[in-house]
Amino acid sequence: MIDKIRHYHKKCGILLCSICIAMYIMIALSTAAIVLTLFQKCCYCTFTPTLDGITYFLYQFKPFYPLFSGTFLLITIFVALVTYVHSKKVDAMKALQDLRNMLMIGDNMEIHDLLEYEKEDEKEKHDLFKEKFAKRQGTIYNYIGILELSKFYLDEDIISVEQFKDQFGYRIENIYANPMICEWIKKHPEYWRTLDALKKIATN
């Protein structure tokens, strides 16, 4: 039980962890109430499975109905939250996969390769990038536009900041390390507000 609580605290946050703890406490209390009632009321009784007998049997638990109702309600809330959290994780994985798929095809893959470089081949790759894409601004805008979609996913809480940094943060840094793209950004900074917001997220 302790391992499950730790798992939910790590993966799902304080709310789900608190509900998990409360649910286990309520289940324990409900179980104790059932056992105690059976021991006190039924140990020395002959239980006959008739309608009257069942009614009498259920009547013994009447003082604990609020406890049982509360336990059932907590279990229902817990299951609903677990389902919601799982659904959000699936949505996040799908969003990340869709973005990566778009970034890994055609010109986008070539752009990525040329923006990714080590210090020793920095000038060579900058020159090659400029030669290939100086007159193809729309291609670069498309690549950046795909990355900018991640900002909308962040705003809608579909993906987390940590997921964005891990998957796309370095791509944003590579864009701002490219002289030609930086020159375009300086000319029309009003067009690059979303990209600038992603830069701040990636570097904080």
Stockholm file with secondary structure:
# STOCKHOLM 1.0

chainA/1-204         MIDKIRHYHKKCGILLCSICIAMYIMIALSTAAIVLTLFQKCCYCTFTPTLDGITYFLYQFKPFYPLFSGTFLLITIFVALVTYVHSKKVDAMKALQDLRNMLMIGDNMEIHDLLEYEKEDEKEKHDLFKEKFAKRQGTIYNYIGILELSKFYLDEDIISVEQFKDQFGYRIENIYANPMICEWIKKHPEYWRTLDALKKIATN
#=GR chainA/1-204 SS CHHHHHHHHHHHCHHHHHHHHHHHHHHHHHHHHHHHHIIIIITTSCCCCSHHHHHHHHHTTGGGHHHHHHHHHHHHHHHHHHHHHHHHHHHHHHHHHHHHHHHTSHHHHHHHHHHCCCGGGHHHHHHHHHHHHTTCHHHHHHHHHHHHHHHHHHHTTSSCHHHHIIIIIHHHHHHHTCHHHHHHHHHCGGGGHHHHHHHHHHHC
#=GC SS_cons         CHHHHHHHHHHHCHHHHHHHHHHHHHHHHHHHHHHHHIIIIITTSCCCCSHHHHHHHHHTTGGGHHHHHHHHHHHHHHHHHHHHHHHHHHHHHHHHHHHHHHHTSHHHHHHHHHHCCCGGGHHHHHHHHHHHHTTCHHHHHHHHHHHHHHHHHHHTTSSCHHHHIIIIIHHHHHHHTCHHHHHHHHHCGGGGHHHHHHHHHHHC
//
